[in-house]
Amino acid sequence: MSSQEYSSNMEKELSSWPVISLIFAMIILYGVGLYAIVSVLLQNPLAVAIVLQFLGAMWTTIVSYSKLIAALILSLILITIGLMIFILKLIAKIGKEVTTVLFYSGPVVLLFIGALSFLIGVFILVIVFVALGALFLFLVFRWKDRIRLAGSLIELSAKAVSDEPEVIGVSMIFSIFAFISAIVGIAGTIWIYYVSSSYFDSETIGGILAFLYDLVYAWVVYAAMYFSNGIIVAIVDDWYRSPSKDQAWLAKGTKRVLGFVNPIVKLGFVMALLDTVARYARNIRMEQAKKNPVLIVALIFFKIASALAYGLAQFVTFFALPAMIIEGKGFKDSIKRSWDLIKKHFIDIIIYASGVGVVYMFFIFIMILLYGVSGYLVGMFILVPILGISEDLMVVAGILTAIGFLIFGFIPAYVMVRPLQVAYKTLLYEYALDREHGFALPSRIPEEVKEEFEAIIAKPPLVKTMFRQNNP
């Protein structure tokens, strides 16, 4: 597609009715939410005075301890950058080995629990845990090549994020937007429910209006999430498909995603609707059925059906976003393409759902622990000298600083793990394309990994899934 054709397509996408509808949804979300916050503050001048007093005291504290606060902020920034680089390099180096160990340790732990249950004489638990452990151990042995493939993709995902650190910035911007939207959305939902319930003298009407506003909030957040993830997909795709020259950068990735904003907004609405319905269904209290057996059964069915519908939608759209960005598919075609690839790579998706997140969490756990160690050192060698703390309290200062750093560490850990997961899905999609094209497309696959991938394809199907044989 030429630059002129691409610009024309982007203008068409941005002027489409789903995008215009989303803009109105954002206006409603922030307009109602901010009005709710302001109205509550105006009705509670004492609360406003307390908040202003707190902010004033906080500013006074910042000014009084400006040197200390500056040192802590600088330390956090430097430690965060250093730990992110270290963890990404560590995943890229030993991700495959850790993946293998963690997948084998799962069934071993189950068998160990079964053995302990035997020693204490709880034979029901023996049967359950031994059976599960044996089954999972069998599957791990049968899928060992696919688990190695998952480990290779985990290493490649870390390499992609390490080489293109702007994807972490994209994740951070979305996280800030989602946090602010959550505050506004919660305030608006509560305000709409109580005001409309009082005005119409009906909790049912209040609940319906609150549900509609909550749907608007969910749509805005889902659309923003898919848009930010789409930018990550585009950057990782450009990185993966340009082994000899760096063709990946933020502006290019953003421009690519703007060309598919229409299907992204549609996908966001579908997932927001199913998610909102499932959340409200979970929150319905069974007491509302008033001991009516038919209504109780209907509510139970509704809770189960809504949860299954949302889970099934997440499963079916597993590859939908990469299909849009990488192959230029529309909303319906991207879902069809996703479903087709799911049937071909069912085992790989099961492995992703069952263990890949655990592997990332293992490294994140290391990262957070290192935050604690760093915090202890900062407390001992920076906080103590600046504040002039006595030697008797040095250890206490170090421990308190370590706890603070540990808590803070969850924020950058979350910001970093999101692009890793998106990169993994993207690379799994690239692997599916490589299989279809006989690994003839340009890519960053190392030669030894490429040989490993081809060996997996050359082997007969590992299982017969509920769809069809796992043939290449």
Rosetta blueprint (number, residue, H / E / L):
1 M L
2 S L
3 S H
4 Q H
5 E H
6 Y H
7 S H
8 S H
9 N H
10 M H
11 E H
12 K H
13 E H
14 L H
15 S L
16 S L
17 W H
18 P H
19 V H
20 I H
21 S H
22 L H
23 I H
24 F H
25 A H
26 M H
27 I H
28 I H
29 L H
30 Y H
31 G H
32 V H
33 G H
34 L H
35 Y H
36 A H
37 I H
38 V H
39 S H
40 V H
41 L H
42 L H
43 Q H
44 N L
45 P H
46 L H
47 A H
48 V H
49 A H
50 I H
51 V H
52 L H
53 Q H
54 F H
55 L H
56 G H
57 A H
58 M H
59 W H
60 T H
61 T H
62 I H
63 V H
64 S H
65 Y L
66 S H
67 K H
68 L H
69 I H
70 A H
71 A H
72 L H
73 I H
74 L H
75 S H
76 L H
77 I H
78 L H
79 I H
80 T H
81 I H
82 G H
83 L H
84 M H
85 I H
86 F H
87 I H
88 L H
89 K H
90 L H
91 I H
92 A H
93 K H
94 I H
95 G H
96 K H
97 E H
98 V H
99 T H
100 T H
101 V H
102 L H
103 F H
104 Y H
105 S H
106 G H
107 P H
108 V H
109 V H
110 L H
111 L H
112 F H
113 I H
114 G H
115 A H
116 L H
117 S H
118 F H
119 L H
120 I H
121 G L
122 V L
123 F H
124 I H
125 L H
126 V H
127 I H
128 V H
129 F H
130 V H
131 A H
132 L H
133 G H
134 A H
135 L H
136 F H
137 L H
138 F H
139 L H
140 V H
141 F H
142 R H
143 W L
144 K H
145 D H
146 R H
147 I H
148 R H
149 L H
150 A H
151 G H
152 S H
153 L H
154 I H
155 E H
156 L H
157 S H
158 A H
159 K H
160 A H
161 V H
162 S H
163 D H
164 E L
165 P L
166 E H
167 V H
168 I H
169 G H
170 V H
171 S H
172 M H
173 I H
174 F H
175 S H
176 I H
177 F H
178 A H
179 F H
180 I H
181 S H
182 A H
183 I H
184 V H
185 G H
186 I H
187 A H
188 G H
189 T H
190 I H
191 W H
192 I H
193 Y H
194 Y H
195 V H
196 S H
197 S H
198 S H
199 Y H
200 F H
201 D L
202 S L
203 E H
204 T H
205 I H
206 G H
207 G H
208 I H
209 L H
210 A H
211 F H
212 L H
213 Y H
214 D H
215 L H
216 V H
217 Y H
218 A H
219 W H
220 V H
221 V H
222 Y H
223 A H
224 A H
225 M H
226 Y H
227 F H
228 S H
229 N H
230 G H
231 I H
232 I H
233 V H
234 A H
235 I H
236 V H
237 D H
238 D H
239 W H
240 Y H
241 R L
242 S L
243 P L
244 S L
245 K L
246 D L
247 Q L
248 A L
249 W L
250 L H
251 A H
252 K H
253 G H
254 T H
255 K H
256 R H
257 V H
258 L H
259 G L
260 F L
261 V H
262 N H
263 P H
264 I H
265 V H
266 K H
267 L H
268 G H
269 F H
270 V H
271 M H
272 A H
273 L H
274 L H
275 D H
276 T H
277 V H
278 A H
279 R H
280 Y H
281 A H
282 R H
283 N H
284 I L
285 R L
286 M H
287 E H
288 Q H
289 A H
290 K L
291 K L
292 N L
293 P H
294 V H
295 L H
296 I H
297 V H
298 A H
299 L H
300 I H
301 F H
302 F H
303 K H
304 I H
305 A H
306 S H
307 A H
308 L H
309 A H
310 Y H
311 G H
312 L H
313 A H
314 Q H
315 F H
316 V H
317 T L
318 F L
319 F L
320 A H
321 L H
322 P H
323 A H
324 M H
325 I H
326 I H
327 E H
328 G L
329 K L
330 G L
331 F H
332 K H
333 D H
334 S H
335 I H
336 K H
337 R H
338 S H
339 W H
340 D H
341 L H
342 I H
343 K H
344 K H
345 H L
346 F H
347 I H
348 D H
349 I H
350 I H
351 I H
352 Y H
353 A H
354 S H
355 G H
356 V H
357 G H
358 V H
359 V H
360 Y H
361 M H
362 F H
363 F H
364 I H
365 F H
366 I H
367 M H
368 I H
369 L H
370 L H
371 Y H
372 G H
373 V H
374 S H
375 G H
376 Y H
377 L H
378 V H
379 G H
380 M H
381 F H
382 I H
383 L H
384 V H
385 P H
386 I H
387 L H
388 G L
389 I L
390 S L
391 E H
392 D H
393 L H
394 M H
395 V H
396 V H
397 A H
398 G H
399 I H
400 L H
401 T H
402 A H
403 I H
404 G H
405 F H
406 L H
407 I H
408 F H
409 G H
410 F H
411 I H
412 P H
413 A H
414 Y H
415 V H
416 M H
417 V H
418 R H
419 P H
420 L H
421 Q H
422 V H
423 A H
424 Y H
425 K H
426 T H
427 L H
428 L H
429 Y H
430 E H
431 Y H
432 A H
433 L H
434 D H
435 R H
436 E H
437 H L
438 G L
439 F L
440 A L
441 L L
442 P L
443 S L
444 R L
445 I L
446 P L
447 E H
448 E H
449 V H
450 K H
451 E H
452 E H
453 F H
454 E H
455 A H
456 I H
457 I H
458 A H
459 K L
460 P L
461 P L
462 L L
463 V L
464 K E
465 T L
466 M L
467 F L
468 R L
469 Q E
470 N L
471 N L
472 P L
